[in-house]
Amino acid sequence: MRFDVLTLFPGMLEAVLGDSIIGRARRAGIIDIHFTDIRDYTKNKHRKVDDYPYSGGGGMLMSPEPVYKAYMSIAGGLSYKPYTVYMSPQGSVFTQDTAVKLAKLDHIVILCGHYEGIDQRVLDEIVDAEISIGDFVLTGGEIPAMAVIDTVSRLIPGVLAGSGSYENESHFKGLLEHPQYTRPYEWHGKKVPDVLMSGNHALIDKWKHEQSLIATYEKRPDMLKKAWITEEDADFVKRYSEKREETRNED
């Protein structure tokens, strides 16, 4: 998998994506990440890439030509068009399902905007999809780009120890992850649940699944409504809900 990021701040991305799991995967050659400084493709002696928008309004807009030239420095010599994503608050919200789809691609270009955005003409010409990481506005696309690269990279074979490292995580199957515990066995008077000490893998798996259902019901009931669950799961959630309501009434 190759990522190319078009940005005004390549050092910002390198500082994060050059370390930890993603950094190790890059050094191992499992994923390939390159950062292209859009300022390198402006003719302005001050490396200026923005200008005033037509019709007025507050703020500045990134000019189309430096963005296009930066993009063509990557795509110009290819026999295919790399899938190009613009990180934008107007885009579709990024989810784990989106990450799974992107992980099946071989080459992704991510465009990071700044100021009030980018001239629409170059977006129309090079962008395949606009993606947002949430319904809020940041100062630029770099932080969202890092989130997308990190999430997608973890799904690439070899980046993590095995598929089990992500298949049991929150959101992967539409449910939140179950609670987890490590040593010591007792901490601040609280003990690790007995089932996890039992050695009975069937019971442990059952407990983990039920705890995932409970966590999703308590924290993200909107996800539970959309998740594919069995009738047995639905019955479990119903019983848990009724018991929880009885406890509340007693209090």
C-alpha positions as CSV (number, residue, x, y, z in Angstrom):
1,M,0.0,0.0,0.0
2,R,1.3,3.4,-0.9
3,F,0.1,6.8,0.5
4,D,1.0,10.1,-1.0
5,V,0.0,13.2,1.0
6,L,-0.2,16.6,-0.6
7,T,0.4,19.1,2.3
8,L,1.8,22.5,3.3
9,F,3.2,20.8,6.5
10,P,5.1,17.6,5.7
11,G,7.1,17.7,8.9
12,M,3.9,17.6,10.9
13,L,2.9,14.3,9.3
14,E,6.3,12.8,9.5
15,A,6.6,13.5,13.2
16,V,3.5,11.2,13.8
17,L,3.6,8.7,11.0
18,G,7.3,8.1,11.3
19,D,7.0,6.5,14.8
20,S,5.3,3.6,16.6
21,I,3.5,0.9,14.6
22,I,3.1,2.9,11.4
23,G,6.8,3.9,11.5
24,R,7.9,0.2,12.0
25,A,5.6,-0.8,9.1
26,R,7.2,1.8,6.9
27,R,10.7,0.7,7.8
28,A,9.8,-2.9,7.1
29,G,8.5,-1.9,3.6
30,I,4.9,-3.0,4.3
31,I,3.5,0.4,3.7
32,D,5.0,3.3,1.8
33,I,4.2,6.9,2.8
34,H,5.4,10.0,1.0
35,F,4.8,13.6,1.7
36,T,4.7,16.3,-1.0
37,D,5.1,19.9,0.0
38,I,2.6,21.9,-2.2
39,R,4.8,25.0,-1.6
40,D,7.5,23.4,-3.8
41,Y,5.2,23.8,-6.8
42,T,4.5,27.6,-6.6
43,K,6.4,30.1,-8.8
44,N,5.9,32.7,-6.1
45,K,9.3,33.7,-4.6
46,H,7.7,33.8,-1.1
47,R,6.3,30.2,-1.6
48,K,2.8,31.7,-1.4
49,V,0.0,29.2,-2.3
50,D,-3.1,31.2,-1.4
51,D,-5.1,34.1,-2.8
52,Y,-8.3,36.1,-2.1
53,P,-11.5,34.3,-3.1
54,Y,-13.7,35.8,-5.8
55,S,-16.9,37.4,-4.4
56,G,-15.0,38.4,-1.3
57,G,-15.6,36.9,2.1
58,G,-13.2,36.2,5.0
59,G,-10.0,34.2,4.7
60,M,-7.8,33.0,1.8
61,L,-8.2,30.2,-0.6
62,M,-5.5,27.8,-1.9
63,S,-4.8,28.4,-5.6
64,P,-5.4,25.5,-8.0
65,E,-2.0,25.5,-9.9
66,P,0.4,24.6,-7.1
67,V,-2.1,21.8,-5.9
68,Y,-2.4,20.5,-9.5
69,K,1.4,20.5,-10.1
70,A,2.0,18.8,-6.7
71,Y,-0.5,16.1,-7.7
72,M,0.9,15.6,-11.1
73,S,4.4,15.2,-9.7
74,I,3.0,11.9,-8.3
75,A,0.3,10.9,-10.9
76,G,1.9,12.3,-14.0
77,G,4.2,9.3,-14.6
78,L,1.7,6.6,-13.7
79,S,-0.2,4.3,-16.0
80,Y,-3.3,4.6,-13.7
81,K,-5.0,7.3,-11.7
82,P,-4.4,6.9,-7.9
83,Y,-7.5,7.1,-5.8
84,T,-7.4,10.7,-4.5
85,V,-9.1,11.8,-1.3
86,Y,-9.6,15.4,-0.2
87,M,-9.9,15.8,3.6
88,S,-12.8,18.1,4.0
89,P,-15.5,18.9,6.6
90,Q,-18.0,18.6,3.7
91,G,-17.0,15.0,3.0
92,S,-18.7,11.8,4.0
93,V,-17.9,10.8,7.6
94,F,-15.0,8.4,7.9
95,T,-15.9,5.0,9.4
96,Q,-14.3,1.6,9.9
97,D,-16.2,0.4,6.9
98,T,-14.6,3.2,4.8
99,A,-11.2,2.2,6.1
100,V,-11.8,-1.5,5.1
101,K,-12.7,-0.3,1.5
102,L,-9.7,1.9,1.3
103,A,-7.4,-0.8,2.6
104,K,-8.2,-2.8,-0.6
105,L,-6.6,-0.2,-2.8
106,D,-2.9,-0.1,-3.8
107,H,-2.3,3.6,-4.0
108,I,-4.1,6.5,-2.2
109,V,-3.3,10.2,-2.6
110,I,-4.6,12.4,0.2
111,L,-5.0,16.2,-0.3
112,C,-4.8,18.4,2.8
113,G,-6.4,21.8,2.5
114,H,-5.8,24.9,4.6
115,Y,-7.2,28.4,5.0
116,E,-10.7,28.5,3.7
117,G,-10.2,25.6,1.4
118,I,-9.1,24.9,-2.1
119,D,-10.2,26.3,-5.5
120,Q,-13.1,24.1,-6.6
121,R,-11.7,23.6,-10.1
122,V,-8.7,21.5,-9.1
123,L,-10.9,19.5,-6.7
124,D,-13.2,18.7,-9.6
125,E,-10.2,17.6,-11.7
126,I,-8.3,15.4,-9.4
127,V,-10.4,14.3,-6.4
128,D,-12.3,11.0,-6.3
129,A,-13.8,11.3,-2.8
130,E,-14.1,13.9,0.0
131,I,-13.8,12.5,3.5
132,S,-14.4,14.1,6.9
133,I,-13.5,12.7,10.3
134,G,-16.4,14.3,12.0
135,D,-18.9,17.2,12.0
136,F,-16.4,19.9,13.1
137,V,-13.8,22.1,11.5
138,L,-10.0,21.9,12.0
139,T,-7.3,24.3,10.8
140,G,-6.2,22.0,8.1
141,G,-6.4,18.5,6.7
142,E,-3.2,17.1,8.2
143,I,-4.7,15.7,11.4
144,P,-7.6,14.0,9.6
145,A,-5.1,12.6,7.0
146,M,-3.0,11.1,9.8
147,A,-6.2,9.5,11.3
148,V,-7.1,8.0,7.9
149,I,-3.6,6.7,7.2
150,D,-3.3,5.2,10.7
151,T,-6.7,3.5,10.5
152,V,-6.2,2.1,7.0
153,S,-2.7,1.0,7.6
154,R,-3.6,-1.2,10.6
155,L,-5.8,-3.3,8.2
156,I,-2.8,-4.0,5.9
157,P,-1.5,-7.5,6.4
158,G,1.7,-7.5,8.3
159,V,1.3,-4.1,10.0
160,L,-0.2,-5.7,13.1
161,A,0.7,-9.0,14.6
162,G,-2.4,-10.7,13.0
163,S,-5.9,-10.0,12.0
164,G,-7.1,-10.8,15.5
165,S,-5.4,-7.6,16.6
166,Y,-8.0,-5.5,14.9
167,E,-11.0,-7.9,14.3
168,N,-11.9,-7.8,17.9
169,E,-11.6,-4.0,18.3
170,S,-14.4,-1.5,18.6
171,H,-16.3,-0.7,15.4
172,F,-14.9,-3.6,13.4
173,K,-18.0,-5.7,13.6
174,G,-20.5,-3.0,14.5
175,L,-20.0,-3.3,18.2
176,L,-17.7,-1.7,20.8
177,E,-14.9,-3.7,22.3
178,H,-15.3,-5.6,25.6
179,P,-13.5,-4.4,28.7
180,Q,-9.9,-5.6,29.1
181,Y,-7.7,-6.3,32.1
182,T,-4.0,-6.9,32.8
183,R,-1.9,-7.6,35.9
184,P,-2.1,-7.1,38.8
185,Y,-5.0,-9.4,39.5
186,E,-6.3,-7.1,42.2
187,W,-5.9,-3.3,42.0
188,H,-7.5,-0.7,44.3
189,G,-9.7,-3.5,45.7
190,K,-11.0,-4.5,42.3
191,K,-10.3,-7.9,40.9
192,V,-10.2,-9.2,37.3
193,P,-13.5,-10.9,36.4
194,D,-13.3,-14.6,37.4
195,V,-14.3,-15.8,34.0
196,L,-11.1,-14.5,32.5
197,M,-9.1,-16.6,35.0
198,S,-11.1,-19.7,34.3
199,G,-9.2,-21.0,31.3
200,N,-12.5,-22.0,29.7
201,H,-12.2,-20.3,26.3
202,A,-15.8,-20.9,25.3
203,L,-17.0,-19.1,28.4
204,I,-14.5,-16.4,27.9
205,D,-15.6,-15.8,24.3
206,K,-19.2,-15.7,25.5
207,W,-18.4,-13.2,28.2
208,K,-16.4,-11.0,25.8
209,H,-19.3,-10.9,23.3
210,E,-21.9,-10.2,26.0
211,Q,-19.7,-7.4,27.3
212,S,-19.4,-5.9,23.8
213,L,-23.2,-5.9,23.6
214,I,-23.4,-4.2,27.0
215,A,-20.7,-1.6,26.1
216,T,-22.4,-0.7,22.8
217,Y,-25.9,-0.5,24.5
218,E,-24.5,1.8,27.2
219,K,-22.2,4.0,25.2
220,R,-23.4,3.9,21.6
221,P,-27.0,2.6,21.3
222,D,-27.1,4.2,17.8
223,M,-24.5,1.6,16.7
224,L,-26.4,-1.3,18.3
225,K,-29.5,-0.4,16.2
226,K,-27.4,-0.7,13.0
227,A,-25.3,-3.7,14.0
228,W,-26.1,-7.2,12.7
229,I,-26.9,-9.2,15.9
230,T,-28.6,-12.5,16.4
231,E,-32.0,-13.0,18.1
232,E,-30.1,-14.4,21.0
233,D,-28.1,-11.2,21.2
234,A,-31.2,-9.1,21.1
235,D,-32.7,-11.2,23.9
236,F,-29.6,-10.7,26.0
237,V,-29.7,-6.9,25.5
238,K,-33.4,-6.9,26.3
239,R,-32.8,-8.8,29.6
240,Y,-29.9,-6.6,30.5
241,S,-32.0,-3.5,29.8
242,E,-34.8,-4.7,31.9
243,K,-32.5,-5.7,34.8
244,R,-30.8,-2.3,34.6
245,E,-34.1,-0.5,34.7
246,E,-35.2,-2.5,37.7
247,T,-32.0,-1.6,39.5
248,R,-32.6,2.1,38.7
249,N,-36.1,1.9,40.1
250,E,-34.8,0.3,43.3
251,D,-32.4,3.1,43.8
